[in-house]
Amino acid sequence: MTATLLEPGLRRITAPNPSPMTLHGTNTFLVGERDIAVIDPGPAIESHLHRILDALGPDQRISHILVTHSHLDHSPLARPLSEVTGAPVLAAGPSEWGRSPAMRKLADAGGIGGGEGVDREFTPDRMVTDGEVITGDGWQIEVVSTPGHMANHLSFAWNGALFSGDLVMGWSTSLISPPDGDLTAFRRSLTRLAARGDRLYYPAHGEAVQDPALRCRELLDHRAGREAQILTALQSGPATPAELTARIYTDLDTRLVPVAERNVLAHLIDLVERNMASAHPSLAISAHFHTA
């Protein structure tokens, strides 16, 4: 399968890792005509590495490898691709980089779970920061810090479009699993993106988002609605995240129940931080949560 031309100077190769969490698989993007920036090289699948290399023309070389965040479906192929091509790996930082003080405290205390799908071995060659502009032959890519799905999550702006990673997708909302995911940061990132005015988003899973600002607002409204459901459910009495998930998600694919529970926990942590709920005996996955 060849790379799909999305617009001049941009191609997409989808990794063969379909699942309920990745849809058809992870989208790897190739930006440029001579120097090629690879965005999200994807999972450690050798055939996908070969497809990326086979997409190069005789006058093309991979000059940069950009990683939106270090989940196992995005970052593991970065190092093998770098070793073959000599291109540096650029990202916000390693997997535990950038956590808020609240999330660092939860991680240090233990009992919160999390860590699903995290690439623990990931380390970039160079850490890039918000507003930095990465340049190649004929292109510029701006780094946009968008924590929430993970603390080290970045988006990349190019030619009026935004590569939105897992933060904004058209077919699903993002998993937010503390302490790697942070709902407070997620909302802040969505609000920031909605005000940018990008013409469309290229997410890491699924097709392009044609109305980015509308989609950001939809995702914010979705989270506000979920919060309201949780607060309503807590009015029936204290409950654990698992019990709340069972009350709220009454018709959910059983494979996605653990994902839903992590999202509920993210909301509960956010509510505790805002003094709208409390956790007993302490903040943990097994805690009983009460309305404040």
C-alpha positions in Angstrom: 0.0 0.0 0.0 1.4 3.4 -1.0 1.2 6.6 1.0 -2.0 8.6 0.5 -1.6 12.1 -0.8 -3.7 14.4 1.3 -2.6 17.8 -0.1 0.5 19.1 -1.8 3.5 18.3 0.5 1.5 16.0 2.8 1.1 12.2 2.7 -0.4 9.7 5.2 0.5 6.1 5.9 -1.8 4.3 8.4 -0.1 1.7 10.5 -1.7 -1.9 10.6 -2.8 -1.6 14.3 -6.6 -1.2 14.2 -8.5 -1.5 17.5 -11.4 0.0 19.4 -8.9 2.6 20.7 -7.0 3.3 17.4 -9.9 2.9 14.8 -8.1 2.0 11.5 -4.7 2.4 13.0 -2.2 5.1 13.8 -1.7 7.8 11.1 1.9 8.5 10.2 2.2 11.8 8.3 5.0 12.7 5.9 5.5 16.5 5.4 7.6 17.9 2.7 8.9 17.3 -0.9 12.6 16.9 -0.3 13.4 17.1 3.4 10.6 14.9 5.0 9.3 15.4 8.5 7.7 12.2 9.8 5.0 12.9 12.4 4.1 10.0 14.7 6.1 7.1 13.2 3.8 4.7 15.0 4.0 1.3 16.8 6.9 -1.1 16.6 5.8 -2.9 13.5 8.5 -3.7 11.0 6.3 -3.7 8.0 5.2 -0.1 8.9 8.9 1.0 9.1 9.4 -0.5 5.6 6.3 1.4 4.2 7.6 4.7 5.5 11.0 4.1 4.0 9.5 2.8 0.7 7.5 6.1 0.4 10.7 8.1 -0.1 11.6 9.2 -3.6 15.1 9.2 -5.0 15.6 12.9 -4.0 13.9 12.7 -0.6 15.3 12.1 2.9 13.8 12.0 6.3 15.3 15.0 8.1 13.1 15.1 11.3 11.0 12.7 13.3 8.3 14.4 15.4 6.3 12.6 18.1 3.0 14.0 19.4 3.2 11.9 22.6 4.7 8.7 23.9 2.0 6.1 23.7 2.9 2.7 22.3 0.9 3.3 19.1 2.8 6.5 18.4 6.4 6.5 19.5 8.2 3.1 19.5 9.1 3.2 15.8 10.8 6.6 16.3 14.1 5.1 17.4 14.4 2.4 14.7 13.5 5.0 12.0 16.1 7.4 13.4 18.8 4.7 13.4 18.1 4.0 9.7 17.8 7.6 8.5 20.0 9.6 11.0 17.1 11.9 11.6 16.7 13.3 15.2 13.6 12.4 17.2 11.8 15.6 18.5 9.2 15.6 21.3 8.2 17.5 24.4 10.1 15.0 26.6 10.0 11.5 28.0 6.9 9.8 29.1 6.7 11.2 32.6 7.7 14.8 31.5 5.4 17.7 32.1 3.0 16.3 34.8 1.3 18.9 36.9 2.2 19.1 40.6 -1.1 17.4 41.4 -0.5 14.6 39.0 3.1 14.2 40.3 1.8 13.9 43.8 -0.7 11.3 42.8 1.9 9.3 40.9 4.3 9.4 43.9 1.6 8.4 46.3 0.5 5.3 44.2 -2.9 3.8 44.3 -4.2 5.7 41.3 -3.3 3.2 38.6 -2.8 4.3 35.0 0.1 3.8 32.7 -1.9 2.1 30.0 -0.1 1.9 26.7 2.8 4.2 27.8 6.1 3.9 26.0 8.4 3.8 29.1 11.5 3.6 26.9 10.9 6.7 24.9 13.4 9.5 25.1 13.7 12.2 22.3 17.0 13.4 20.9 15.8 16.9 21.4 13.1 18.4 23.5 11.0 21.1 21.7 8.9 23.7 23.3 5.7 25.6 22.7 6.0 28.2 19.9 9.3 26.7 18.5 9.4 26.5 14.7 11.1 23.5 13.1 12.2 24.1 9.5 13.1 21.9 6.5 13.5 22.4 2.8 10.3 24.2 1.8 8.3 23.8 5.1 7.9 25.1 8.6 6.2 23.4 11.5 5.3 25.2 14.7 5.2 23.3 18.0 2.0 23.7 19.9 1.9 22.4 23.5 -1.4 20.6 24.1 -1.2 18.5 27.3 -4.2 16.6 28.5 -4.3 13.2 26.8 -0.7 12.9 28.1 1.4 15.5 29.8 4.0 15.4 27.0 1.4 15.7 24.2 2.2 18.2 21.4 0.4 19.3 18.3 2.1 20.5 15.2 0.9 23.4 13.0 1.8 23.4 9.3 0.4 25.4 6.4 -2.8 26.4 8.2 -3.5 22.8 9.4 -2.8 21.2 12.7 -1.6 17.7 13.4 -3.7 17.1 16.6 -2.4 13.7 17.7 -4.9 12.1 20.1 -6.1 15.4 21.6 -8.8 16.0 19.0 -10.3 13.3 16.8 -13.5 13.3 14.8 -14.7 9.8 15.6 -14.1 9.7 19.3 -13.0 11.6 22.4 -9.6 11.0 24.0 -8.8 8.6 26.8 -7.6 10.6 29.8 -6.0 8.3 32.3 -4.3 9.9 35.4 -1.6 10.5 36.2 -0.5 10.6 32.6 -3.7 12.2 31.5 -5.0 15.3 33.1 -8.6 16.6 32.5 -7.8 20.1 33.7 -5.0 20.4 31.1 -7.2 18.7 28.4 -9.9 21.4 28.8 -7.3 24.1 28.7 -5.7 22.7 25.5 -9.1 22.4 23.8 -10.0 26.0 24.7 -6.6 27.2 23.3 -7.0 25.2 20.1 -10.5 26.4 19.5 -9.3 30.0 19.4 -6.4 29.4 16.9 -8.3 29.4 13.7 -6.6 26.4 12.0 -8.4 25.4 8.8 -8.5 21.7 9.6 -7.0 19.1 11.9 -5.2 15.9 10.9 -5.6 13.6 13.9 -3.5 10.5 14.6 -6.5 8.2 14.2 -9.3 8.6 11.6 -10.0 11.2 9.0 -9.4 15.0 9.0 -11.5 17.2 11.2 -13.0 19.8 8.8 -14.4 22.2 11.4 -11.8 22.3 14.2 -13.3 25.0 16.4 -16.7 23.3 16.4 -15.1 19.9 17.2 -13.2 21.5 20.1 -16.5 23.0 21.5 -18.2 19.6 21.0 -15.5 17.9 23.1 -15.7 20.6 25.8 -19.5 20.2 25.9 -19.1 16.4 26.1 -16.9 16.7 29.1 -19.2 19.2 30.8 -22.1 16.8 30.2 -20.1 13.9 31.7 -19.2 16.0 34.7 -22.9 16.7 35.2 -23.7 13.0 35.0 -21.1 12.2 37.6 -22.3 14.9 40.0 -25.9 13.6 39.6 -24.9 10.0 40.2 -23.0 11.1 43.4 -26.2 12.6 44.7 -27.4 9.0 45.2 -24.5 8.4 47.6 -20.8 7.9 47.7 -19.4 5.6 45.0 -16.1 4.4 43.6 -15.1 5.1 40.0 -16.1 1.6 39.0 -19.5 2.0 40.6 -20.0 5.4 38.9 -19.0 4.0 35.6 -21.6 1.2 35.9 -24.3 3.8 36.8 -23.4 6.2 33.9 -22.3 3.9 31.0 -25.3 1.6 30.8 -24.8 0.5 27.1 -21.1 0.3 26.5 -18.9 -2.3 24.7 -17.4 -4.3 27.5 -14.0 -3.9 26.0 -14.3 -0.1 26.7 -15.4 -0.3 30.3 -11.9 0.0 31.7 -11.3 3.1 29.5 -14.6 4.6 30.7 -13.5 4.0 34.3 -10.3 5.9 33.7 -12.1 8.8 32.2 -14.5 8.9 35.2 -11.5 8.9 37.5 -10.1 11.8 35.6 -13.3 13.8 36.1 -13.3 12.9 39.8 -9.8 14.1 40.3 -10.7 17.4 38.5 -13.7 17.8 40.8 -11.6 17.2 43.9 -9.1 19.7 42.7 -11.9 22.2 42.3 -13.4 21.4 45.7 -16.6 20.0 44.2 -16.0 16.5 45.5 -14.0 14.6 48.1 -12.3 11.2 48.2 -12.3 8.9 51.2 -10.1 7.7 52.8 -7.7 9.2 50.2 -7.5 9.9 46.5 -7.1 6.5 44.9 -8.8 4.3 42.3 -10.6 2.4 45.1 -11.7 5.5 47.0 -15.3 6.4 47.7 -16.1 9.8 46.3 -18.7 12.2 47.8 -20.1 15.5 46.6 -18.5 18.4 48.4 
